[in-house]
Amino acid sequence: MNHIAPGRNAGVYNYDEIDRRFVAERVEQFRAQVARRLSGELTEEEFKPLRLMNGLYLQLHAYMLRVAVPYGVLTSRQMRKLADIGRKYDKGYGHFTTRQNLQFNWIKLEETPEILNELAEVDMHALQTSGNCVRNVTTDQFVGAAKDEVVDGRVYAEILRQWTTLHPEFTYLPRKFKIAIMGSEKDRAAIRIHDVGVFAKRNEQGEIGFAFYAGGGLGRSPFIGKLIREWVAEEDFVAYLEAILRVYNQYGRRDNIYKARIKILVHELGQEKFTAEVEEEFARLRGPKYRLAPEIVAEIRRRFGGPSFEELPPVSAALEQAKAGNEAFARWVAVNVTEHKAPGYAVATISLKPAGGIPGDATSEQMELVADLADQYSAGEIRVSHAQNLVLAHVKQDDLFALWTALEGAGLGTANVGLIGDIIACPGLDYCALANARSIPLAQAISARFADPARQQLIGELGIKISGCINACGHHHVGAIGILGVDKKGVEFYQITIGGDPTLTTAIGDILGPAVTEDEAVDAIEAIVEVYLANRHDGESFLATLKRVGHGPFKERVYAAD
């Protein structure tokens, strides 16, 4: 039985028959394309752009299918379908990514159309999860629940999803294009490392508007997004973003893949010139044709449904009693539970980072359990975070102990969200043909070294991010501690950076020194932590300590034996 009365389909956008027909037609188109590839009528080179448009990659050992989870929100029914697909067509698990999507890493080409058909049964697809198009729009994993939320980013992410899907101008951009939207006081969506970052807010009159950042991105040339307009009115939301995309489509490089992202264009044109070009295009587009009417926004908002919250006391006596009687549970609440906008409720993050585990992986059985718990405690709604964890966004405080007990029994009760064990890592050389080094074993080794939950809490908030190559899918550039896999004459090495920050005060980490081996990397992280603990003031964060004492003490300790 649900403990919260759900709206239609919880907090997920409700498809209509037009949506379903569109997805079904795309499945059948791809079924025919796969048949032509299997028969030899299409070569791999001819087939490649077709499969990429449907989220299918060819990796080191097998095909990988990336399933879209728009703005990271799932229903329990959809999660059960993902679990079932993992069991039937993969090896019994799925991998949640930094784009709030899910990847299946062991897919057979001939079975892909049927997988897409099964996804369509629960209003899911893999469209635009790859290729040079507008990718899955991401947002805050606490959207619609966070106490500090000012604007519900799901509504505008859904508007962008509908507007950009198969948009004739933006299907073949110079390169892939990533958009993130944040509508709370604290940036939990890393908007300034995206091609376009949107900060939704309200003015003194309570009207909704948006600040636009452009030109962010990581990879071999990391850049922080530049503020190009402080305020865009809601009615101009689509027009302004279309203006940005048109400027990029016109001036973006197509002759050099390494210089094709919008971050290079903004850098080479300069913030002032790029902004002027966008403003000129915006002036041409602005008007009735591109006006986002209030009734459209209202209809999109209505189709999300959502739970109806009970009137509850702001502090749960049952929760306080359970914390007092169970140290492990109290530790989990301290780091995995966030304040909800509704009194008496909480937002619970489920860590997919057990000590020694693979970041972001969940078995089919675990996914089914999360679906059951979502039905029981969170109105049938689940979120995927860009930190590769899952979230139950609407849990009664009274139910937190029962929820944690069930999670703990399934290996999902780890209390490390935001701590050193909550490592972000790409699949690396274990799966990816682009990687130079493995990410997964290093993440497992570091999390095993720091497995003690009491020690993790003593260290406090400290994000480690690992990428297996310069493409930076693990966001290593903006990790407080970042690790990049590099290849030195066929041997895997790891370059360490410190000082990265993915929030609105975005910073790119600085290289600490020469690359190290895997074993040395684990010891290096230990040394960095020890220097931090020895130098920090009471309550001081790692980044604050680093800023105060500089890189010298860290570098000296890490390379002391050299």
N, C-alpha and C positions, 0 to 999 in steps of 0.2 A: 504493500500500500504506500502511496506517496505521502510524505509528511508535509508537502507544500502543494497547494493546488496549482497545477500547471496550466498555462495558456495553451493554445494550439501549438503542437510540435515544440513545446518548451520555448527557448529563446532563439530558435533557428528560423530563418526566413522560410515561409511556407510557399512551396511551389504551387503554381496553377497548371492547367492543362497545356498552356502555351510553353511553359518551361519544360514540362515533361516530354512533349512532342519534339521539341528542339533537341533535347539530350538523346532521345531514342533515335532520331534521324541521324545524329552524328555517330552513334554506335553502329548503325547499319552501314553507313559510309565507310567506317573504319574496318568493319568486317569484310567488306568487299576489297578494300585495299590490302588487308592481310592475306586474303585468298590469292590475290595477284602476286604478292611477294612470295608466298609459299610455292606457287606454281612456276615461279621463275619469270613471270611476265614483267615484274618490276625488279630492278637490281637493288642492292642495298643502298647505293647512292641515291637512287630515285625514291626509294621508300623512306629514307631517313627524315626528310622534312615532314612527311605524313605522320610517321610515328611520333615525332617530337611534338607535333600539334595535339597529340592525344596522350602526352605524358609518358611515353615509352622510350627508355634509354637502353642502349647496348653497353653493358659494363664489362668488367674483366671476365666474369664467369657465367653470366646469364643476363637476360633482360631485366631491367628494373622499371616498375610502374610507380609513378608518383601520383597519388590521389589528392585531389584538391579538397581542402577543408577551409572553405571561405571564412576569412577572419578568425579562423581557429575554433569555430563553434560546431559541436556535434550533438545529435540526439542519441539517446541510449540505443535506439533501433539501428541507427547508422553505425554505432560502435560495434554492435553485435554482428552486423554485416561485415565490417572490416575484420573482425575476429574469425568469422567463418571463411572469408576469402583467404586469410593467412593460413588457415588449417587445410583448406582444399587445394589451393594453388601455389602456396609458398611452403616454408618449412615450419609453420606454426607460430609465426610472430610477425610483427610489423615494426617499422622504425619511424618514430616521430621526429620531424626536422625543425630547423630554425626558421623555416617559412610557414610554420604551423600546419604543415601537410603531413601525410603519411606515405612511406615508401615500402613497397614489397620488392625484395632484392633477388628473388629466385623465380622469375616468371618465364613461362614458355610462350613463345610468340603465338602459337596456334590457339592458346587458351585465352589470350588477351581480350578478344571481342566478347567472350562470355563473361569475363570478369567485369568489363565495362557495362555489360547488360545487367549484371547483378547489382552493380553500383547504382545504375539508373533506377532500379526498383525501389531504392531508398533515397532518391533525389540527390545522388552524388555522381561525380564524373571526374575526369582527369584533364579536362580542357585547359589549355594555357598554363599548365604547370611546367612547361618547357617551351623552347623556341624563342625567337626574337619578337616577343609580344609583351603586353602588359600581364605580368604574372599575378598569382594569388595575392590580393590585397590583404595586408596583415594589420592587426590592431592589438590593443591591450587585452591580455588574457582575462582580466577582471572586468571587462566592459559590461555595463549594465548592473554591476554589483558593487564596485569600489566606492567607498565613502567619499573619496576625493574627486569623483567623476563630475564633470561639468556638462559634457555632451556625450551622448551614446554613439560611439564610433561605428557600431555595426550598421546603423542606418546608412551612413555615407559610404562605407565600404561596400555595401550591397548595391547602392546606386552606381558606384564605379564598376562593380562586377558586371552589372547588366549593360552599362554603357560601353565597356571595353571589349566584351566578348564578341569576337569576330568582327570588330570594328574594321571597316575596309582600309582605313588609313593607318591603322596601328597593328596590323597582323604581321607585317614584315618590317619592323623597325631596324635601325642599324644594329642594335643588340637587345638583349632581354631588358625589361624595364620593371622595377620593383617600387611599389608604393606602400607606405605605412601611415596609419592614421592614429593619433592619440587624442583623447578627449578628457584627460584627467590632469591634475596639477603636476603629478610626477610622471615622467616619461618612462613607460614600461614597454614601449614598442621600438625603441632605438631609431627614431624617425630621421635623425641626421646622418645615418649611414645608408640611407636609401636614395635611389634616383630622385624620388620626390617624397618628402616628408610633410605631412599635414598636421598641424596642431589646431584642433577644434576648440573654440572658446566662446564666451559670451561677453558682450560689451555692457556698459553701465545700464543700458535699457533692457538687458536680458536677451538681446537678439543674438542668434548664432552666426558666427563667422569663422574664418580660417586663416592662420598664418601658413605660408607656403615656403618650404625649404627645397632647394634643388641642387643637384650635383654631388650628392653624397655617394659613397660606395667604397668598398674595400678592395680585395684583389691585389694585383701586383702594383697598383698605384692607388693607395688609399687617400680619399678626400673626405672632408667633413662638409655636409650640406650647408649652403649659404642661404640666408634669409632673403628672399626676393620680393616678398610682399607681406606686410604685417597684418593686413585685414582684407579679406575677400568675403563679401556678403554671401549668405547662403544661396541666394538666387543666382549668383555668378560662379558657384562652385564648379560645375561642369565646364563652363566656358573657360575659366582660367586654367584648369588642368588641360583642356584640349589645346589651349594656346601654347602651353609648355611643350606638349607632345608634338605639336606641329613645328615649332621651332627646332626641336631635336630631330624630327624626321627630315627637315630640310637641310640642316647644317651638320648633322651627325656623320662621322666618318663611316664609310662602307668599304674602304680600301684597306683598312688595317684593323683586324679584330681586337688588337690590344689598345686601340685608341678610339673605339667605337661607342663607349658608354657616355652618358650625358655628363658624367663628372669631368671627362676630358674636355668636352665642349665648353662647359662653364669655366673651367680653368683657363682654357686658351682664349676664349672670348673675353673673359673677365666678368666679374659679377655685375658690374654696371652695364656693360654692353649686352650681356645675355638678358638681363632684366628689361632693358629697353626693347629688345626684340620681342620678348614675351608680351610686354605691355602694348606694343603696336599691334600684335596679332590679336590680343584680347580685345582691343578697341574695335577690331573688325568683327569679331565674333559676338560681342556683347549685344544682347537684344532678345526679342521674343523667341527666336528659334532655339536658343541655348539657355533660356531662362529655366531654372529649376523651380517650378511652381510649388508653393506651400502644400497644395493638395497632393502632389506626387510624394513629397517627403512624408506627409501624414499617412498615406496609404502604405508606403514601405514600412514605416514604423508600426502600423497596425498589424502587418502581416508577420511580424516577429512574435506576436503573442507575449508570453512570459508568465512567470509565476505570480500568484497573489499572496502577499506576505501577511501572516498573522500579526496581531498586535502582541508583542512580547516585551518583557522587561529587558533593559539594555544589558544587564549582567545576569548570567545563568548561575544559580546556586549549584546546580548539578555539575556544571563544568568546573567550577572552583573546587568542589569536593573531589571530583575525579583527578584533577591536577595535583591536589594535595596528597592523594593516596597513591599516585603512580608517577615516579620520576621520569620514566621514558615517555609517557604520554604528555607530561608537562613540557618536556623538551621539544616534542613534536609540535605542540600548540605554539610554543614560543617562536618557532621559525617557519612552520608550514602553514600557519593560519593567519589570515588577514582580516581586518575589520570590514564589515559589510555596511552598506548604506542603510539597511533596515535594522532597527534595534532587535537584539536577540538572535541575529543570524551571523554567519561567518562565511568567509571564502577559504576553502581548504585546497591546498596544492598537494598533489600526489607526486612524490619524487619518483622519477624513473632512473635514479642514479644510486642503486644499492652499492655498498662497498664492494669493489672488485667487479662491478657489473658494467654492461655496455650502455653508455648514455643514450637515452631515447628509445631503447628497445622495450617492447612489451609483448609477452606471449599472448596467444589467442585466449588462453584461460584467464589471464590477467585482464585483458580487454573486456571479456564477458563479465568478470567480477565488477569492474569499474562501471559497466553499463547497469548491472543490478543495483549497485550502490547509488548510482545516479537516480535511478527510479525510486529507490527507497528514501533517499535523503536530499536530493537536489533537483526535483521536478523533471527528472529525465534528461538533464542537460549536462554536457561535458565540454570543457575547453582544452585546447592544445596551446601551450605557451611557446614563445620563440626560444625559450631556454630548454626545450625538449622535455617538458613535464606535462602532466594533466591536471586539470582544475575542476573541482566541484564548487560551483559559484554561489550556491544558495542553501547552505546547511544550517539548520538550527543549532545554536550553541549546545542545547541539551543533547543533541545527537552526536556530537563530535567524538565522544569516547567510544561509542558503539561503532562509528565509522572507522576510527583508528584501529580498533581491535580487529575488525574484518580486514583492513589493509595490512596490518602487521602479520596476520596469519598467511597472507599471500605474498609476502616479501615486498610489499609496497608501502610500508610504514616508516621508511627512512626519514629521519629528521635532519635534513641538510639543505633545505631550499635557501639559496643565496650564500651558502657557506662554501668552504673549499672543496667539499665533496660533490657539489652540484656543478659538475664539469660539463661544459658544452663541447662536443666533439663531432666532426664530420665522419663519415664511414672510412675515409682514408684508403690506403693501399689494399686493405682487405677486400674492397669492392670496386673502388673507382679507378678507371683507366687513366685519369688525369693526375692522380696522386703521386707524390715522390716518396712518401713514408706512411707508415701505419699510424693511425690516430687512436684506434680502439685499445690496443694493448697498453699504450702509455697512459691513457685515461684510467684504465683498470688498475694499473700499478700505482698511480698517484692516489686514487681513491682508497685503495687498500692500505697504503702508507698512512693515510689520515682517517682511517676507519673509526677511530674512537669518537663517538658523538660528543662527549664532554670536551675533548680537545678541539673539535671543530667549533663548538660554541665559544670556547675561550678565544680562539683566533678571530671569530666574528666574520662579518661579511667580507668575502674575498673571492672574486670570480676568476676561474681559470677557463680559458677557451683555447681549443686545439684544432688546428687545420693541418691536413695532410699535404697541402700544396699551397702555392701562392694565390690560388683562386679564393681562398679565405672563407670557405663555406662554414667553418667553425668560428668565424668572427674573431680570430686571434688578435687582430690589430687593436680591438677595443676591450680586451680582457685586462683586468687589473694585473694579471699575469697571462701573457699570451705565449703560445707555443706553436711554431711553424715547422712542419716537416720539410727537410731539404735532402737532396741526393748529392753525395760526395763520392764520385767514381763508383757508383753502384752500392754504396753503403748509406743506410738511413741515419741522418743526424737531425738535431732539433735546435732551432734558433729561439731564444727566449727574449721576450719583450716585457717591460713593466710600465705601468702608468696609463693603460688604456681605460677609457670610460665610455659606455654606450648611451648615457643619458643625455639630456639637453646640453649639459656642459661637456659635450663629446670631446674626447682626446684620443689620439693615436699613440699607442705605446712606443717606447724607445727600445732599440736593441741593446741588451745588456752587455753582450760580448760575443765571442766566437761560439759557433754551434757545438752542441755536445751530443754524446750518445744517449740511447734510451735510458740506460742505468744511471748515467751521470745526470740526466734530466730530472729524475725523481729526487736525487740527492740535492740538486740545485733548487728545486721547489722547497725542500726542507730547509735549506740554508736561507732562502729568501724569507720564509716565514719566521725563522729564528731571529733574523736581523730586525724584522718588523716588530716582533714581540719585545725585543730588547730595547727598542727605541721609541715605541709609541707612548704617547701621553694617555691619561685616563680617557677612555671612550673615543680615542682618535682612530679614524679609519686608516686603512692601508694607504689609500691615495693621499690623504692628508699628511701622514707620516713621511711618505716618499717625497712629497713636495717640500717638506720642512728640512729633511736631512739630505736629500739629493740621492743620486744613483750610486755614489762612491761606496758607501758601506755595503750595499748589496753586491755590487760587482766584486769588491775585494773579497767578500766571504765566499761567493760562488766559485771564483777562480783562484782561491788561495793556494791550491796544490799545484797550479800550473807553473 
